[in-house]
Amino acid sequence: MNSRSIQVGPPRFGIAVHALIWLAQSGGFVTSASIAGKVNSHATFLRRVLALLSQSGIVEAREGRDGGYCLKVVPEKLTLGDIYMAVKSEDCGGGEPVKGTECKQELESVKSTECNQAGEAIMKLDEALGSIMAEAEQQTIQLLAKYTLSDLMSHVDFCQLAEQISE
């Protein structure tokens, strides 16, 4: 199994981890286009992810001819939980509305008592499910906080990987 077949958080989490590993290996500034090619992601999506990481102080962004992104935190100190928290925002540019909000909006316009009762039941179910998902997310973050970027990097032979990519 790979990180893209198991969805534990927002899709940007896996891309963020991959990008940060490449930044850690580079040791300097790397363009988003270069990173996107290495992590098999669209450059625009990657820039949105990198913007979140920059806002969190994990990466530094530099504009201009010699610009790009570089890792600001040493891999041994950067936990997967830190990365998850940095990219978990509800909206990363054009995100979808939170589940249940469209029901609440529809509820306000529905006049029928029967429909309101059904809508209220749906809202209560959404609230209960939301509470369970929030608890699951907290447990996920606690687990991810046990591992650093460096721990993950120890599983990859970067010399061999670089040769495969350049072929």
SVG drawing of the C-alpha trace seen along z (x, -y; Angstrom):
<svg xmlns="http://www.w3.org/2000/svg" viewBox="-45 -38 68 40">
<polyline fill="none" stroke="black" stroke-width="0.4" points="0.0,0.0 1.1,-3.5 0.2,-6.9 -2.0,-7.8 -4.2,-4.7 -4.9,-5.2 -6.6,-8.5 -6.0,-9.6 -6.4,-13.3 -6.6,-15.9 -5.1,-14.8 -2.5,-17.6 -1.0,-15.8 0.6,-13.1 1.9,-15.6 3.2,-17.8 5.2,-14.9 6.6,-14.0 7.6,-17.6 9.2,-18.1 11.3,-15.0 12.6,-16.3 13.3,-19.7 15.2,-18.0 17.3,-16.1 18.0,-19.2 19.5,-21.3 18.6,-24.5 15.9,-26.3 13.9,-24.3 11.3,-25.5 7.7,-24.3 7.8,-23.0 10.8,-20.8 9.2,-19.5 5.9,-18.9 7.7,-16.7 9.4,-14.7 6.2,-14.1 3.9,-13.6 1.6,-16.5 0.3,-19.5 2.4,-22.6 -0.6,-24.8 -1.9,-22.3 1.6,-21.9 2.1,-25.7 -1.1,-25.9 0.2,-23.1 3.6,-24.9 1.9,-28.1 0.2,-26.4 3.6,-25.0 5.2,-28.5 2.4,-30.1 3.2,-27.5 6.9,-28.2 7.9,-24.8 9.2,-26.0 10.6,-29.3 9.4,-30.8 11.6,-33.0 10.5,-34.9 12.6,-35.7 15.1,-34.1 16.9,-32.2 13.6,-31.6 11.7,-28.6 11.1,-26.8 13.4,-25.4 12.9,-23.5 13.2,-25.7 12.9,-22.9 15.4,-20.1 13.8,-16.7 14.6,-15.3 12.4,-18.0 9.6,-18.0 6.8,-15.5 4.2,-14.2 1.7,-15.6 3.2,-19.1 2.8,-18.6 -0.7,-17.4 -1.7,-20.3 -0.2,-22.7 -2.2,-21.4 -5.4,-20.4 -7.2,-23.7 -10.8,-23.3 -10.0,-25.4 -6.9,-25.3 -8.2,-27.5 -11.5,-26.3 -12.2,-23.7 -15.6,-22.1 -18.0,-23.3 -18.0,-21.4 -20.5,-18.5 -23.8,-19.4 -23.7,-23.1 -25.7,-22.8 -28.4,-21.0 -28.5,-23.8 -28.9,-26.3 -31.7,-24.3 -33.4,-23.9 -33.7,-27.7 -35.7,-27.9 -38.0,-24.9 -41.4,-25.8 -42.9,-22.3 -42.7,-21.0 -42.2,-17.4 -39.2,-18.5 -37.8,-20.5 -38.0,-17.5 -36.2,-15.4 -33.6,-18.1 -33.1,-18.4 -32.5,-14.7 -29.9,-15.0 -28.2,-17.9 -28.0,-15.9 -26.6,-12.9 -24.0,-15.2 -23.1,-16.7 -22.6,-13.2 -20.6,-12.1 -18.6,-15.3 -17.8,-14.7 -16.6,-11.2 -14.5,-12.4 -13.0,-15.1 -12.0,-12.5 -10.5,-10.3 -8.6,-13.2 -7.1,-14.0 -6.0,-10.4 -4.5,-10.5 -2.6,-13.7 -1.3,-12.2 0.0,-9.1 1.6,-11.2 3.3,-13.3 5.4,-10.3 7.2,-10.2 9.5,-12.7 10.2,-13.5 13.7,-12.0 12.1,-8.7 10.2,-8.5 13.3,-9.4 15.2,-6.5 13.0,-4.2 14.1,-5.5 17.4,-5.0 17.6,-8.5 20.6,-7.7 18.7,-4.8 15.5,-6.9 17.4,-9.8 18.8,-7.4 15.4,-6.0 13.9,-9.5 16.7,-10.7 16.3,-7.7"/>
</svg>
